[in-house]
Amino acid sequence: TSELACVYSALILHDDEVAITAGKINALCKAANVEVEPIWPSLFAKCLGDKDVGSLISAIGSAPAAGAGAAAGGAAAAEAAPAEAEKEPEPESEEESDDDMGFSLFD
C-alpha cells in the first residue's frame, strides 16, 4: 500500500501543479494517516520529479509505431492460420496411444 499511496500523492501533486518532491509526498501520506516506508517517497520523487506526468498519463493507451507495423504483419499471418487450422488430425484410438508409450496404466 506504500506504493499506491505514493502514486496517489504524486497524482494529487501533479493535479495541483505542484512540484513532486519526497517531502510533499510524505506530507500528503501523513495527512491521509497512511504509513509509508521511507524509500518510496524518495523513489517516486526521483522518478517523477523531472518528468511531465501529464504526458505519461496521456501515453498510457498509445502504442509505439513499431508495434503498429508488427500488428499489421501479424494480421497477414493470422489470415493464413485458419487454412492450416481447418486440417484436423485424425483422433488416435486408445490402443494406439498406449502402444506408443509401451505400457498401459490399466493392465
N, C-alpha and C positions, 0 to 999 in steps of 0.2 A: 504494500500500500504506500510505501515511501515514494516509489517511483511515480505512482499515479497522482499523489499529492503534489509532487514537483511538476508534473505535466500540467495539471490544472492551474497551479500557481503561475507557471510560465505563460499559459494562455490568458490568464487574467491580466498579467503584466503587459502582454502584447496588446490586448484589447483596450487597455487604458493608455496605450502608447508610452509606457514607462520602460526604461532600460531593464533588461533581465540580468539581475545580479544574485549571487548566493545569499546575500543579506536580505534582499527583498523576498526571495523565495522562502527563506526561513521565517521572516516576519508573517507572511501570509499563512504558512503552515501553523505557526504558533497561534495566530488569531483564530484559526479553524480548530484548534485543540487537536492537532494531528502530530504525533511524534514521528520525526523523520530522522533516519540515520544521517550523520554529518556528511558523508561522502556525496549523497545525492544532490543537494542544492548546488554545491560547487561544481559537480559534474555537469549538471544541466546548464549552469551559468556559462561554463566554458564552451559547451557545445552550441548553445543558442545565443550567446551574448553578441556575437558579431554577425549573425545570420539574419536574413529577412524572414521572419517567422510567417508572415502573410504569404509569401511566395512558396514557402514549404507546405503550408496548408493547401494552397491552390494546386500544387503539383501532385497531390496525393493520388488523384484519379487519372492523371495524364500518363500515357505510355511513351517511352522513348521512340525515336524514329526507327531505330534498328529493330525494335520489337514489332513495329507495323510491317516492315519488309519481311520479317520471318513469318509473321502470321499470314501474309499473302502467299508465301511459298508453301506454307503448311496447308493452305486451302486446296492447292492443286494436288498435293499428296493425299489429302482426305477424300478427294473425288475418286482417286484410283483405288482407295482402300475398300469401298463397298463391292467392287467387282471381285476382289480377292475373297472378301468375306462371304460371298454367296456360295462358294465351294465349301461344302461341309464334309468333313472326313466321315467315312463310314464308321459307325459305332462298333467297337470290338465286343465280342461276346465275353462273358466272364471267364470261360475256359481259356481263351486266348490270352487274356491279361494275366491269368495265373501262370500259364506256361512260360510267359516272358520272364517272370521272376524266378521260376524254377521251384516254386513251392506254393502251397495253398494254406491259408490260415485255418481252414476248417477240416483238413484231412487228418 
